[in-house]
């Protein structure tokens, strides 16, 4: 159905609905609009091919898989319709009240276009209210029937609710966009922010600006007409180990950037830090220009300026890097509160009403100004989800609270990782670079005294190491600023400095003697005063991590320059994942990718035999089939793993067999390697197809990201079949995939024929061939890792290189269970049979 049908049915001089046009982007949004027309129904819309494919669900969606809800296929709607909420005038097509009942993203399980044509779309929703697996199934029409009837059915998963114990429509009647009910919108359709500039253009120069007047027909309760203040001290969040429970709280993702208050007055934009410093010039012109274009005369907006990495997560280190490079093109601002607007102080307005005004004020689809979405779900679930994604944490806010400056408890922060600001009291020069720091000595103030908490030796980019050296050299002093006398180890190589600079540090835990464990530098906090830095008393319990006897020479050598991950930082990472990676790398022949100068260096060795000066904890072992040839390599314990780090091994590629059973593989690995023009959803679909084939053969299927471009689907095997048989089985899977859809899959390694296709690589399963180990780092930009995930996590939210050396520890600490914890227990023998 084309948009012509949509447009022919509407008079856009009368209806407030958007005219719209076909979109160019390949998005994955969905929206459900509650529509009180001739009869109440719910319009279910999936973004596909630049439009919203739409179905009218007469009784609305149900969480009960036994309910098969009629969904009448209607005309395509423009993407802009997904934001529409209001009243369609009586006499117009679809006349009645509309609210955005739910919205979010959807991910097809398979090829969406093919499924749509066939009439059975299986997909997963990730919305404010609806989640999990769903089906849309086309019914066989009766002769002469004009309308196309489908069924909307909830899939069987943990989100399903059997029986009548939970009617989501009655439990959650409010709009996911404004929080209002359909009755409230019908009564006051204009009681929202009108961001349309009434057709008038905005001049580029603030002094000559002819700003259109926004229309607010009714200010929310608590709004007070008064002059705009120069600055309002921000609300600060109290630290708690878990988010508060109850319906009175909403939850937002905690951003990893700079908290900024935006002051807009007659087109002039000022960016203020949390202490009121003017940092407008620091962030370039694009963000300021975007705020200047808003249809307001005056406003105070609270939010956070961030830089997002390729995986979509905000990253303070990346923000610091861009600032040091004078780069501003990646800056985005997430607005989460509105303090003042066009002559009205909103501090005594309920938070949920302030946010509704804020959302209306911000432009839809802007890459620079974004609205901070909130979740009404259980805060603990939101925190767990954020932690599994390796995010920083969650901010929980009382939905009816006022904007009260300071740390009152109306806002609560719960962290996925331990983060704190610390004062720099000294530095140790780098052992691998001239005029650079290697580590920093940190402390915090307690009753006016600077308490020493240890050194931080990773997280510095090459440029930052040199910049910090220059800054700290000017602050050198002979006396220690730390309270008490430092031990000989704490003093060794340390150059004392005046305690003026503040750093943000991520760490795994506090030790019993009050020192940081496994700490990494995340950036300077120029918006914090040193004397104000104290210890946040959050949860500090941490699992016991292994300790190695292997000495790291030049522990400050940087392996990933842009991420600042050092040799010591990589060793810390492997300490965090040791129990998980151990069964996949211990007592297996290994092929190793060594980069002595890091990923930007020229030296790059792929080795499976010994090298000069190899650490004794890396063993040599004879191949039973090649006793006269060079010996192969293996490790037996954590010391062996740290020895690999010491030797600049940045990737670990084990055999699919142990040295106890050389000729009997204990896994089969299918590597999905997509061409550059293949969408990620197609790779996910391919993984599910391989899973189905493996399970059809009686095997369990596990999935992990490759840390590169694709996915690995792996089945554990009882070590009984030989290499020839296992490789033949893997080839059969690849050939089956190719023959089922040769336009999407290819089983040959010929690169010239792979455009637009996914190479189903079965060659990892030959004797002596290897694949990157689960949890192994990759020698690629961003320091990605090959991450085992649960099948339920395989969505657009997680790409092939989403997990990194930096964010994996947060994920590991948050997991209630290891997705691959029962990998070897699930092993089954490969059945001997003829496969065609």
C-alpha positions, 0 to 999 in steps of 0.5 A: 500500500502506498502513501497515496492512499493515506493522503487521499483519505485526508484533508490536511487543511482540517486534520492535524495529522501529518501529511508525511512522505516516504522515509529514506532511512532503514529504521526499526521503530514501531508504534501502537496508537490507541484510537477512539474513533467510531469504535475504540481500537489500537493501530499497530504500526511497524516501520518497513521500507520507509513507511509504517505498515499498519494494522487496526487491532480491534480489541488491542494486543494481549499478553496471553499467547492463547488470544488471537487478536484480529488485526485488519491491514490498513493503508501505509502511514508515513513515519512522522505519524508515529509521533502523532497524538491529538484529536482528528476532527469529526467528519474526517477519516478516522475522526476521534482521539489518538494517543501514542499508547506504546512505542519502541523498536522491533526486530524481525526473526528472519527476513522481514520482507519475505515474511511480510509477503508470505503472510507470517511475520515473527518479530520481537518488540522492545517497547515501553509496554510490550516486549518479547516475541510476537506474530502477525499471521495473515488469514485466508480471505473469504471470496469477495472479501476486500479487507485483509485480515491478520492475527496478532499473537503473543509468542511464548516467552518470559513476557507472556502472561497466560490466563486473564491475570494481567490485562495490559490495556487496563493496567497501562492505559496512559500514553507512552509519549505524554503520560496522559489518558485518551480521555485527558487528550480528548478533553484538552487536545491543545494542553501540550507544547506546540512546537510549530513556529506558526509559519514564520522563519527564524533569523540566523542572528540572535539580535534579528531573530523573529522567534515564533511564539509557542502556544501553551493553552494551560500551564501545568499545576505548580507553574509560576510566572516570574523572571528567569534566573541566571542559573539554578543549582541542579538536582543531584542524585543520591547513590543507592545499590539498587533503584527504588521500587514502586509505581511512583518512580520512573527510571532513565539511563545514566549518561556518561558525559558532562551535566550542562544547564542550557539557558536560552534568552532571546535567541542567545544560548549559554551552556552552564556546568553544574557549578554555573561556569559558562562553557558555551565556547567549549562545545562548538557552534552546532549544539548552541545553534540547535538550541537557538532554533527552538521555538522559545523566548526563554528556557532553562533545560537540564541534561547531559552532553555526550559523545556516543561510540560506534556501539551507541553507548555514551562514553566520557573517555570519547568525549574527553578525546574529542574535546582534546582534539577540538572536535565537536561533530559527535556531540549530542545533548540529552535533555531530561528536565525543563526548569523554566519556560517562557516566563514560567518557573517550573520547579514546583511542577511535577516531574512527569509534567515537566518532561511532557512539556520538554518532549513537546519542545524538542524537535523529533529525530534531531541528532543533536538534541535528544529527549531522555526517554524514561521507563515505568518498569521495575527499576531493578529490571532496568538496571539489570538490562543496562548492566548487561549492556555494559552501560554506566547505570540508571537514574531513578526519579520520583514521578511527581517530585519538584525540581529541588536543588541539591541531593534531596533523595528525589533522584537516586542513581544506581551504578552498573560499575563503580565510578568516582571522582578522585584528586590527582596527587602524583604521577609516575612517568611512562616506562614506554614513552618519553614525556608521558605519564604511566600512572596516576596516584589518586586520593579523595578528601575526608575531613580536609585530608587527602586520603591515598587510594592507589594508582591508576595505570590504564585508560590513557590515550597516547595523546592524553598521556603526553597532555597530562604529563605537560599539565602535571609537570607544572604542578610538581612539588617536593612534598606529598599532599596525601595524608600520612606516610606512603609505603615504599611501594606507594612512593616508588617512582612517584612525582608529587603534584599540587592536588588541583586536578580531578579525574573520573575513575572506574574500578571493580571494588575497594580493597580491605585497606582502602585502595582501588582495585582494577581501576581505569582512568575515564577522563579529567573532570574540569567541572569539579573542584578538588576540595569537593571530591569525597568518597561515594559510599556505594556498594563495594562488594566484589568477587575475588579475582585471580592474581598472577605471579607473572611480572608485567614489564612496561605495564603502561604500554598502550595496546589500544591507543584511542581507548587508552587500554594498556598491558595492565588494563588487558590483564585486569580485563582477563582477571574479570573474565577468567572463570568464564574464558578458562574452559575455552582456552586452557589445555587447548592448542592455541594460535595467537595474534601478537602485536608488540606495539599495539594495534597501530604498530607495524609488527603483527604476528599470527603465531602457533609456535614458540618465539624467542624470549617466550614466558615459561608459563606458555607451554610447548606441546608436541602434536601427536600427528607431527612429533617431528615438527615444531611444537604447538602452544597451550596454557594451563592456568591464569598465569599462562593467560597473563603471560600471553598478555605480557607477550602482547597477545591481543587475540586468542584462537584455540582449537575446537578440541583439548589436548586430552582428546586431540582428534575428537572435537568438542564443538562445531563453529559456524562463522557468519561473515557478512558482506559490508552491505548486509544489514545486521538484522539479516545476520541475526536471521541467519543465526536463528536459521543455523540454530534451527538446523542444529537443534533439528539435528539434536544439538544445542546451539549457542551464539556469540558476537565475533567482535568483528562483523558477524556472529558465531553459532556454536554447538557443543559436541560430546568428543566422539566424532573425528575432525573429518566427520565434524567438518563435513557436518559443518559444510552440510550446514553451510550448503543447506543455508546456501541452497535454501536462499542463494541470494542471501547466503554463500558457502564458498570463500570467494570474496568476489561472489560475496556482495550482498551475502553472508558467507557461512564459514564452516572452515573453522572446523578442520584439524588445526583451524581455529576461531577466536575464543569466547571473551577474547579481545580483538585487535581492532579499533574500539577494543571489542571482544567476542561475547557469548550472549543469550539468544534473547539478547540477539537484537539490533541493540547489540551489534557484532562489536558492541562489547569491549574490554571497557564495558564487559566487566559491568556486564559480567558483574550484572549477569545472574547466569552465564549465557554459556554456563551450561555449554559443555553440559549440553554437549551431545554426540554428533549423530552418524547419518547420511545428510543430503 
